[in-house]
């Protein structure tokens, strides 16, 4: 029997219940309003766990950053059904940011600053900004850095002073960029990209009918511009998955000097 066929879909998100509960309630309500299946939350602590949760059939669907979605598709564990739009577009950028009142004012200050990364499986929160710094000649691996496993925790670490700089996502708006709402007034030190947007995937073992209903519901639904879902994920809606959407990540992965990045999700190494 297909998983997720009668009781709705177990939907995985890489965040904590405290941070993600309101956003998930809004997402589930959006899907229900537009004729989709019931969603049951599955909160996981990091992106490696997100991959394993879908791969091992502990979730029927998931909100995935592009690198995790790419690996799930490559091992035939899931199929992409919708892209996450940010600022109405299906791509975004990586930004290195510091608070306005921080002593960190330029990239050269990273030599002594405390840096917060999201995960080795995060395109905007590690892979792309790391590659950007390497391309400018900075010794990234010698920097004082730590991982926080989700974007929400990384933002919190910047706000409460545990780190001076973080890597996060940025959305183009005119001649400037918009970063996550809690740090909207932060100083942007550098931007790199562009990066294919997050992807909603459905596990290969899930009900095809439930997956189709979820895809249709997401693409036809609307949510509050400043509500919990927009604030947590910086999302503005959902769209169709363009051809080769995830393949555009290949150049970033291939240029990364961290060779283990390509297999880290499959091996389940904590990040």
N, C-alpha and C positions, 0 to 999 in steps of 0.2 A: 504494500500500500504506500502511496506517495506521502511523504511527510508534509505537514502543513495543509492537508486536504480538507479536514473537517473542523478543526479548531482555529482556523486562521493561520497566521504566519508568525513564527518566532523571529523577531527582528533585532539584529545585533547592532549596537552602537558602542564605539570606544570612548566611554566617559564613565564617570561615577554616577550612581543613582541620584545623589544630591544635586550634582550639576545638571544631569540630563533629564530628570523626571518631568519637569514642566514642558521641556521641548518635545519629549516623546508623547506626552498627552496631546499636545497640539498637532503633532504629526499623525497620530492615530485618529484624531477627530477629523482632520483633513481627508484622510483616506476613506473613513467611514462616510463622510458627507458626499463623496464623489463615487460611491458604489464599490469601493475596494474591500478587501477582506479585513477581518479584525486583526490587529497587531498586538503581539505580546512582547514586552521589552526584554532584551537580553543585554545587560550592561557588562562590558569587559574592560579590563584595566589598561590595555595597550594594543598596539596594532598587530603585534605578533599573535596575541590571544584572539584578536578579531579574525585573522586568517585561519587559525586552528579551529575556531568555533564553527565557521562555515564549512571548512574542509572536512571536519569530523562529524558533520550533520547535527551539531548542537544548536544550530540556527538555520532557518529557512531562507532568510534574506538579511541584507546588511547594508549599512551606510559605510562605504569604504573610501579611504583616500586612494588616489590613483595607483600608487605602487602596490597596495594590497589587492585592489581590484585586478590589476594586471597579472599578478601571480596566481590569483584564483582562476582567472580565465585560462592562463597558460597550463595549469594542471587539470583543466576540464572539471573544476569543482563548482563553478558558478557561471552565470551569464549576466552581462550588464543589461539593465532594462530602462534606466533613466540616468541622465546626468543632473548634477546639482548646479543650478545657476547662481552666480554671485554677481550682483549688479546687472542682471539680465544676460550675462554671458556665460559660456560653458568653459571658460578658462580663467585662470587667475595668475598671480605672481607671488614670488617669495620676497619678504621684506625683513631686513634686520632693523629692529627698533629699540629705542631707549626712551625712558620717561623724560618729559620736558625739563625737569629740574635735576636730571642726572649730570654727573661730571663727564659722562661719555657723550662726546659731541661729534666725533668723526671715527672712521673705520680704524685709524691708527691706534685709537684708544682701546681697541679690543686686545691689545698686547697685555694689558693689566686687568681688563674687565672680567666679570663673571658672566658667562654666557649660558643661556638656557636653550637647549634643543628639545624638540618634541620626541622624536623617535628616529632610529635609523631607517625606518620604513615611511617616514614622512617626507614628501617631496618639498613642500614649502617650509617645513619645520626642521629640515636638516640637509637633505641631499642637494637641493638647488642652491641655497645660500652657502653651503660648504664649498660647492664647486665654484661658485662666484668668487669667494674669498681666495681659494686656491689659484684661480686664474689671475688674480691681482698680485700674487706672490706672497700672500700671508701664510704663516705656518699654523694652520688650523689645529692640527693635532697636538700642538704644544700649548694651546690656549686652555684656560681654566673653565671647563665646561661640564655640564651635567644634563641628564635626560629626565623629563617629567612625564613622558608617555602619552599625554593628550594635550591638545591645544589649550583647553580650558585650564589645566593645571600649570601649563607654561605661562599663560597670561597672569594667573594668580601669583606665580613666583616673581614675576616682574613687578606687579603691583605692591606686593608686601616686602620687597627689598631683598629677596633671597638671591636674585641675579640682577645684573645691570643691563643686559641686552638679551633679546630673544629673537629666534627665527619664527616667523608666522606668515600668514597669507595676507595678500593685499589685492584689492580689486581696482582696476582702472576707472577713473571718473574724470573725464575731460583731460586736463593737463596734469592731474595729480592722482594720488592713490588713496583708497580708503582701507583702513585696517580694522580689526575687530572692535566692536563698540566699547568694551570696557577700557581700551587703551587708545581710543580714537584721537586723542590729543597728543599721542606720543610722537617723538622725533624719529623720522625714517632716515636711517643712515645709508641704506642702499637697497636697490630693488633688482631682482633678476627673474627671468621667465621668458615666454609664458609657459604655464603648466596646465595640462588638461584638468578639468574640474573633477570633483569627487563623483563617485558613481554608486548608484543603488544596484546591487546585484541580487539575483535569486539563485539559490543552490540548485544544482542539477537534479537532486532528489525531490525537490518540492513540486507540488501540484502545478502543472502548466497553466491551468485555468486560474489558480490563485495568483500566479506570477503575472499573467496578462492583466487581471483585474487591478493588481497593485500598480503596474506600469501605467495603465490608463488613468487610474485615480490620481496618481502623483502628477502626471502631466496636465491634468484638468483642474487641479486644486489650487487654491490661493491661501496664503497665510499672512498674518499681520506683519507689516514692514519692520516694526520694532518689538514684536512679540518674542517669546522664549526661543522659538526655533531660529529666527533671524539673528537674535543676540548670541546664541550659543554657536551656531554654525556659519554665521554671516551669509546665510542663503537667502535668495529672493524668489526661488521657484525651482521647477524641474522641467527638463526638456528631453528630446530624443538623443540617443547616443550617436554622435557622428561617426562615419567610417574611420577606422584607424585612430580613434580618439586616444586610446591608451598607448598605442605604439609610439606616439610622439615623445614618450618618456625615455625611450631607449637611449637617446644621445646623452641624457643626464646620467643614466645608470652606467653606461659604458665609459664615460669620462671620470666617474668617481674612482678614486684610488682605493676605496674600501671594497675589495673584491668580494667579501663575504656578504655584501648587501644583496647580491643576486639570489642567494639561497637562504638568507636568514629566516624568512617567513616559513619556508618549508621545513627547516630544522627545528623550529620552535624555540630558538635561542631568545631568552628574555632581553628586551631592549628598552 
